[in-house]
Amino acid sequence: QVQLVESGGGLVQPGGSLRLSCVASGSIFSIDAMGWFRQAPGKQRELVAIITSGGSTNYEDSVKGRFTISRDNAKTTVYLQMNSAKPEDTAVYYCYCNVRRYGSLFPSWGQGTQVTVSS
C-alpha cells in the first residue's frame, strides 16, 4: 500500500508561480514512476508530467518550458514547479505513482489539490 498526500495548491495570478509537493508513504520500495495529473471541470483527467525512478521526464505539450517535475533523492517526494501560470492551468492536480505488485504496475492516486490561476 502507498499513500500520497499533495500540498501547495492555491490561488495564483496569471504569470505567477506555484510549487506542488507530494509525499509518499507506506510501501515506498514498490514505487516506480511518479507524476502529476490534472482535471478541469467538464474535462478528462490528463497527464501533466511524469518522472521515472531513473530521472527521465515527460510533459504534456502545453506545460513544456513552464513546469518542471522533480523527485528527491529518496524518491518518496515528487514536486511540480509551475511557472508562468495560465488560467487554463486551473484544475485539480492529482499526485500519481505506479506501484509494482505481483509483477505488474498499478496506479495509486492522491486526493488532489486545487490550483486556481486567476486575477
Contacts in CASP RR format, 6 or more apart in sequence:
PFRMAT RR
TARGET T0000
AUTHOR 0000-0000-0000
METHOD contacts of the structure
MODEL  1
QVQLVESGGGLVQPGGSLRLSCVASGSIFSIDAMGWFRQAPGKQRELVAI
ITSGGSTNYEDSVKGRFTISRDNAKTTVYLQMNSAKPEDTAVYYCYCNVR
RYGSLFPSWGQGTQVTVSS
1 26 0 8 1.000
1 27 0 8 1.000
2 24 0 8 1.000
2 25 0 8 1.000
2 26 0 8 1.000
2 27 0 8 1.000
2 28 0 8 1.000
2 30 0 8 1.000
2 31 0 8 1.000
2 97 0 8 1.000
2 99 0 8 1.000
2 108 0 8 1.000
3 24 0 8 1.000
3 25 0 8 1.000
3 26 0 8 1.000
3 108 0 8 1.000
3 110 0 8 1.000
4 22 0 8 1.000
4 23 0 8 1.000
4 24 0 8 1.000
4 95 0 8 1.000
4 96 0 8 1.000
4 97 0 8 1.000
4 108 0 8 1.000
4 109 0 8 1.000
4 110 0 8 1.000
5 22 0 8 1.000
5 23 0 8 1.000
5 25 0 8 1.000
5 95 0 8 1.000
5 110 0 8 1.000
5 111 0 8 1.000
6 20 0 8 1.000
6 21 0 8 1.000
6 22 0 8 1.000
6 93 0 8 1.000
6 94 0 8 1.000
6 95 0 8 1.000
6 110 0 8 1.000
6 111 0 8 1.000
6 112 0 8 1.000
6 113 0 8 1.000
7 20 0 8 1.000
7 21 0 8 1.000
7 22 0 8 1.000
7 23 0 8 1.000
7 113 0 8 1.000
8 18 0 8 1.000
8 19 0 8 1.000
8 20 0 8 1.000
8 21 0 8 1.000
8 113 0 8 1.000
9 18 0 8 1.000
9 20 0 8 1.000
9 93 0 8 1.000
9 113 0 8 1.000
9 114 0 8 1.000
9 115 0 8 1.000
10 18 0 8 1.000
10 113 0 8 1.000
10 114 0 8 1.000
10 115 0 8 1.000
10 116 0 8 1.000
11 116 0 8 1.000
11 117 0 8 1.000
11 118 0 8 1.000
12 18 0 8 1.000
12 82 0 8 1.000
12 85 0 8 1.000
12 115 0 8 1.000
12 116 0 8 1.000
12 117 0 8 1.000
13 85 0 8 1.000
13 117 0 8 1.000
13 118 0 8 1.000
13 119 0 8 1.000
14 85 0 8 1.000
14 86 0 8 1.000
14 87 0 8 1.000
14 117 0 8 1.000
14 118 0 8 1.000
14 119 0 8 1.000
15 83 0 8 1.000
15 84 0 8 1.000
15 85 0 8 1.000
15 86 0 8 1.000
15 117 0 8 1.000
16 83 0 8 1.000
16 84 0 8 1.000
16 85 0 8 1.000
16 117 0 8 1.000
17 81 0 8 1.000
17 82 0 8 1.000
17 83 0 8 1.000
17 84 0 8 1.000
17 85 0 8 1.000
18 82 0 8 1.000
18 85 0 8 1.000
18 115 0 8 1.000
19 79 0 8 1.000
19 80 0 8 1.000
19 81 0 8 1.000
19 82 0 8 1.000
20 36 0 8 1.000
20 79 0 8 1.000
20 80 0 8 1.000
20 82 0 8 1.000
20 93 0 8 1.000
20 95 0 8 1.000
20 113 0 8 1.000
20 115 0 8 1.000
21 77 0 8 1.000
21 78 0 8 1.000
21 79 0 8 1.000
22 34 0 8 1.000
22 35 0 8 1.000
22 36 0 8 1.000
22 77 0 8 1.000
22 78 0 8 1.000
22 79 0 8 1.000
22 95 0 8 1.000
22 110 0 8 1.000
23 76 0 8 1.000
23 77 0 8 1.000
24 31 0 8 1.000
24 34 0 8 1.000
24 76 0 8 1.000
24 77 0 8 1.000
24 78 0 8 1.000
24 97 0 8 1.000
25 76 0 8 1.000
27 99 0 8 1.000
28 74 0 8 1.000
28 75 0 8 1.000
28 76 0 8 1.000
30 99 0 8 1.000
30 100 0 8 1.000
30 101 0 8 1.000
31 53 0 8 1.000
31 75 0 8 1.000
31 76 0 8 1.000
31 97 0 8 1.000
31 98 0 8 1.000
31 99 0 8 1.000
31 100 0 8 1.000
32 52 0 8 1.000
32 53 0 8 1.000
32 97 0 8 1.000
32 98 0 8 1.000
32 99 0 8 1.000
32 100 0 8 1.000
32 105 0 8 1.000
33 50 0 8 1.000
33 51 0 8 1.000
33 52 0 8 1.000
33 53 0 8 1.000
33 97 0 8 1.000
33 98 0 8 1.000
34 50 0 8 1.000
34 51 0 8 1.000
34 71 0 8 1.000
34 75 0 8 1.000
34 78 0 8 1.000
34 95 0 8 1.000
34 96 0 8 1.000
34 97 0 8 1.000
34 98 0 8 1.000
35 47 0 8 1.000
35 48 0 8 1.000
35 49 0 8 1.000
35 50 0 8 1.000
35 51 0 8 1.000
35 69 0 8 1.000
35 78 0 8 1.000
35 80 0 8 1.000
35 95 0 8 1.000
35 96 0 8 1.000
35 97 0 8 1.000
36 47 0 8 1.000
36 48 0 8 1.000
36 49 0 8 1.000
36 50 0 8 1.000
36 69 0 8 1.000
36 78 0 8 1.000
36 80 0 8 1.000
36 93 0 8 1.000
36 94 0 8 1.000
36 95 0 8 1.000
36 96 0 8 1.000
37 45 0 8 1.000
37 46 0 8 1.000
37 47 0 8 1.000
37 48 0 8 1.000
37 93 0 8 1.000
37 94 0 8 1.000
37 96 0 8 1.000
38 45 0 8 1.000
38 46 0 8 1.000
38 48 0 8 1.000
38 89 0 8 1.000
38 91 0 8 1.000
38 92 0 8 1.000
38 93 0 8 1.000
38 94 0 8 1.000
38 115 0 8 1.000
39 45 0 8 1.000
39 46 0 8 1.000
39 91 0 8 1.000
39 92 0 8 1.000
39 94 0 8 1.000
40 88 0 8 1.000
40 90 0 8 1.000
40 91 0 8 1.000
40 92 0 8 1.000
43 91 0 8 1.000
45 94 0 8 1.000
46 60 0 8 1.000
47 58 0 8 1.000
47 60 0 8 1.000
48 59 0 8 1.000
48 60 0 8 1.000
48 63 0 8 1.000
48 67 0 8 1.000
48 69 0 8 1.000
48 80 0 8 1.000
48 93 0 8 1.000
49 57 0 8 1.000
49 58 0 8 1.000
49 59 0 8 1.000
49 60 0 8 1.000
49 63 0 8 1.000
49 67 0 8 1.000
49 68 0 8 1.000
49 69 0 8 1.000
49 80 0 8 1.000
50 57 0 8 1.000
50 58 0 8 1.000
50 69 0 8 1.000
50 96 0 8 1.000
51 57 0 8 1.000
51 69 0 8 1.000
51 70 0 8 1.000
51 71 0 8 1.000
51 78 0 8 1.000
53 75 0 8 1.000
55 71 0 8 1.000
57 69 0 8 1.000
59 65 0 8 1.000
59 67 0 8 1.000
59 69 0 8 1.000
62 88 0 8 1.000
63 82 0 8 1.000
63 89 0 8 1.000
66 82 0 8 1.000
66 83 0 8 1.000
66 84 0 8 1.000
66 85 0 8 1.000
66 86 0 8 1.000
67 80 0 8 1.000
67 81 0 8 1.000
67 82 0 8 1.000
67 83 0 8 1.000
68 79 0 8 1.000
68 80 0 8 1.000
68 81 0 8 1.000
68 83 0 8 1.000
69 78 0 8 1.000
69 79 0 8 1.000
69 80 0 8 1.000
69 81 0 8 1.000
70 78 0 8 1.000
70 79 0 8 1.000
70 81 0 8 1.000
71 77 0 8 1.000
71 78 0 8 1.000
71 79 0 8 1.000
78 95 0 8 1.000
78 97 0 8 1.000
80 93 0 8 1.000
82 89 0 8 1.000
82 115 0 8 1.000
85 115 0 8 1.000
85 117 0 8 1.000
86 117 0 8 1.000
87 117 0 8 1.000
87 118 0 8 1.000
88 117 0 8 1.000
89 115 0 8 1.000
89 117 0 8 1.000
90 115 0 8 1.000
90 116 0 8 1.000
90 117 0 8 1.000
90 118 0 8 1.000
91 115 0 8 1.000
92 112 0 8 1.000
92 113 0 8 1.000
92 114 0 8 1.000
92 115 0 8 1.000
93 112 0 8 1.000
93 113 0 8 1.000
93 114 0 8 1.000
93 115 0 8 1.000
94 109 0 8 1.000
94 110 0 8 1.000
94 111 0 8 1.000
94 112 0 8 1.000
95 109 0 8 1.000
95 110 0 8 1.000
95 112 0 8 1.000
96 107 0 8 1.000
96 108 0 8 1.000
96 109 0 8 1.000
96 110 0 8 1.000
97 107 0 8 1.000
97 108 0 8 1.000
98 105 0 8 1.000
98 106 0 8 1.000
98 107 0 8 1.000
98 108 0 8 1.000
99 105 0 8 1.000
99 106 0 8 1.000
99 107 0 8 1.000
99 108 0 8 1.000
END
